[in-house]
Amino acid sequence: PDKARDWSRMVASRMIEQIDGLALIADEFSHFARLPKAKAIKFDLRDLVNSAYELHRINENSVSLKLENSTETCHVFADRNQLLRVANNLIKNAFQAISQQEGGEVIIRVKTQGNEVELTVNDNGPGIDDAIRERIFQPNFTTKSSGMGLGLAMCRNIVQQANGQISFTTEPGIGTTFSVVLPLAE
């Protein structure tokens, strides 16, 4: 009983954190050009990614979700809520890419490289078609039947505001990996 109650509290805490982050962006989301002003703080990216992982760990699909978190501290100076939105969007997109696929797997990794930290979200889905690769980060572009096509464009702006870069690699039939590279905070 105590273990279940503790688990419920942890899930509730994670949900509240996620909702608070989304609430900050919700009013501005429909108007892409006006993201909320970034409120940069120093935080450990591993904690943020762990929070996103916990939210998505139990999913309605049969997709396997794995987290490979760095053993090293990964402090960044950025808007935590906005980067949480980036992590959630990349994970959600990966799930959607493989939602109908048997043996679907999403792997989230956080690792340091010199004076930078890299967050990757890898899926073993169908990959991204050559014909649309150049448009992936464009506002109002979507491959889905619903949505506004702002998610990845917004992710790019958030990452760039944090002095980072976002990119992807893809291979048809093998999968796609989105990569966010941010400078480590001093």
Solvent accessible surface area in square Angstrom, and as a share of the most:
residue,aa,sasa,rsa
1,P,141,0.89
2,D,94,0.49
3,K,172,0.73
4,A,63,0.49
5,R,117,0.43
6,D,83,0.43
7,W,111,0.39
8,S,60,0.39
9,R,148,0.54
10,M,61,0.27
11,V,50,0.29
12,A,48,0.37
13,S,68,0.44
14,R,57,0.21
15,M,80,0.36
16,I,105,0.53
17,E,47,0.21
18,Q,7,0.03
19,I,99,0.50
20,D,79,0.41
21,G,2,0.02
22,L,71,0.36
23,A,60,0.47
24,L,92,0.46
25,I,4,0.02
26,A,64,0.50
27,D,124,0.64
28,E,38,0.17
29,F,48,0.20
30,S,81,0.52
31,H,95,0.42
32,F,42,0.18
33,A,85,0.66
34,R,141,0.52
35,L,27,0.13
36,P,33,0.21
37,K,172,0.73
38,A,37,0.29
39,K,146,0.62
40,A,44,0.34
41,I,88,0.44
42,K,107,0.45
43,F,18,0.08
44,D,14,0.07
45,L,3,0.01
46,R,55,0.20
47,D,84,0.44
48,L,1,0.00
49,V,1,0.00
50,N,48,0.25
51,S,1,0.00
52,A,0,0.00
53,Y,34,0.13
54,E,39,0.17
55,L,52,0.26
56,H,29,0.13
57,R,87,0.32
58,I,117,0.59
59,N,33,0.17
60,E,163,0.73
61,N,46,0.23
62,S,97,0.63
63,V,11,0.06
64,S,48,0.31
65,L,18,0.09
66,K,94,0.40
67,L,44,0.22
68,E,82,0.37
69,N,51,0.26
70,S,18,0.12
71,T,133,0.78
72,E,104,0.47
73,T,71,0.41
74,C,0,0.00
75,H,66,0.29
76,V,1,0.01
77,F,125,0.52
78,A,3,0.02
79,D,16,0.08
80,R,52,0.19
81,N,46,0.23
82,Q,6,0.03
83,L,6,0.03
84,L,2,0.01
85,R,42,0.15
86,V,1,0.00
87,A,1,0.01
88,N,13,0.07
89,N,10,0.05
90,L,3,0.01
91,I,1,0.00
92,K,98,0.42
93,N,25,0.13
94,A,6,0.04
95,F,14,0.06
96,Q,77,0.34
97,A,46,0.36
98,I,1,0.01
99,S,40,0.26
100,Q,174,0.77
101,Q,60,0.27
102,E,163,0.73
103,G,60,0.57
104,G,1,0.01
105,E,47,0.21
106,V,0,0.00
107,I,21,0.11
108,I,1,0.00
109,R,80,0.29
110,V,3,0.02
111,K,94,0.40
112,T,31,0.18
113,Q,84,0.37
114,G,77,0.74
115,N,118,0.60
116,E,63,0.28
117,V,0,0.00
118,E,24,0.11
119,L,5,0.03
120,T,13,0.07
121,V,4,0.02
122,N,39,0.20
123,D,9,0.05
124,N,53,0.27
125,G,2,0.02
126,P,80,0.50
127,G,20,0.19
128,I,24,0.12
129,D,88,0.45
130,D,101,0.52
131,A,82,0.63
132,I,37,0.19
133,R,72,0.26
134,E,163,0.73
135,R,108,0.39
136,I,15,0.08
137,F,29,0.12
138,Q,84,0.38
139,P,55,0.35
140,N,116,0.59
141,F,30,0.12
142,T,54,0.32
143,T,94,0.55
144,K,86,0.36
145,S,129,0.83
146,S,82,0.53
147,G,63,0.61
148,M,95,0.42
149,G,15,0.14
150,L,6,0.03
151,G,15,0.14
152,L,27,0.13
153,A,1,0.01
154,M,2,0.01
155,C,0,0.00
156,R,74,0.27
157,N,43,0.22
158,I,4,0.02
159,V,0,0.00
160,Q,100,0.44
161,Q,91,0.40
162,A,11,0.09
163,N,121,0.62
164,G,7,0.07
165,Q,112,0.50
166,I,19,0.10
167,S,61,0.39
168,F,41,0.17
169,T,98,0.57
170,T,23,0.13
171,E,99,0.44
172,P,88,0.55
173,G,62,0.60
174,I,111,0.56
175,G,7,0.06
176,T,7,0.04
177,T,31,0.18
178,F,20,0.08
179,S,16,0.10
180,V,1,0.01
181,V,28,0.16
182,L,2,0.01
183,P,55,0.35
184,L,45,0.23
185,A,28,0.22
186,E,199,0.89
